[in-house]
């Protein structure tokens, strides 16, 4: 199963996210759930970095993506970053609705 953890700070600002595991929907190379999640998450990281010019703190290896969003961003840049990240969350929720046996999302606040 793929586990997605979204961590939010004050104002529900996304501070970090992690994606871990494999869907095992199908064999490697044919797994549409893994491919979809990878496309959405890696595509979001690439979009944030390309469109905003910031560098995210990322760690990636087989079956793992960890991303930390810089805390001290200019307000207009942070707004763009957060919009792109919220878009990612919507796309991942759509995958979870269709393939819930293969992906689980946890969206938590570090200030609850």
N, C-alpha and C positions, 0 to 999 in steps of 0.2 A: 504494500500500500504506500502511496505517496502521502506524506504529511507536510502540510504547509502551515507555518506559524508566522502570524503577523503580530508585531509588537508595536503598540502605540504609546505615545507619551502625552503630555499636556495638550489639550485641545484636540485630542484624537489624532494627532500628527503621527504618521507612520515613521518609526525610528529605525526599524530593521525588519527583515523577513528572512525566513529560511525554508528551503524545500529539501526534503530528505526522503529517500527510498525509491522504490520502483513500483509501478502500478501492477505489473504482472497480468495485464489484461490480455496480452498475447505475447508471443516470443519476441525477443529482441529484434529490432528492425521492422516489426509489424505492429508494435504497441502504440495505438493511436492516442491512448490516454497519456502515456509518457511523452510522446511527441507533442501533443497539445500543450501540456504543462510546461515543457521545455521551451517551446516556441513563445508562449506567453511571458514566462519569467525572464528568459535570456533576452527576448525582444524588448521587454520593458527596461531592463538594465541598459541595453544598447541605446534605446530611445532617450532615456534620461541623460546619459552621458553625451550623446550626440546633440540633442536639442537644447540642453542647458549649459553644456561646457563644464560641468562638474565631474569629478571622479568619485565614484562610489567605492566604499570599502567592500571588496568582494573576495570570496573564497569559493572556488569551484573545483570539484573532483567528481568522479563517477558516482552518480546518485546523490549529489549534495551541491546545493547552492546556498551560500549565506551572504547576505547583503546588509551593510550598515550605511544609513544615510547620514551625511555630515550634519552636525547639530547647528552650526553657526553659518547659515546661508542667508543671503540677502532675501528680504521678504518676497520680492517678485519671482526670484528663482525658486524659492521654497514652495511657492504656490504652484508653479509649473510642475515641479518634482512631485508634489503631493497629488496633483491631478492625474499625472501619469501612473502613479502607484495605485491610486483608487481605481483607475481604469483596469489595472492588472487584477485587483481584487474582484471586480465585477466579472471579468473573464474567467477567473479561476472558480468563482461561485457557480458560473454557468456550467463549467465542466463538472463540478461536484454535483450539481443537480441531475445531470445526465448519467454520471458514472460514479455515484456515491460509494459504491463498494470498493473503489480503487483509489479514491482520493478523499482525504479528510482535512478540513481547514479549522484552524484555531486562530481567532482574532481577539487579542487581549490587550488591555491597557496596563502599562507598568505603574499606573497611579490609581488603581481601583482600591 
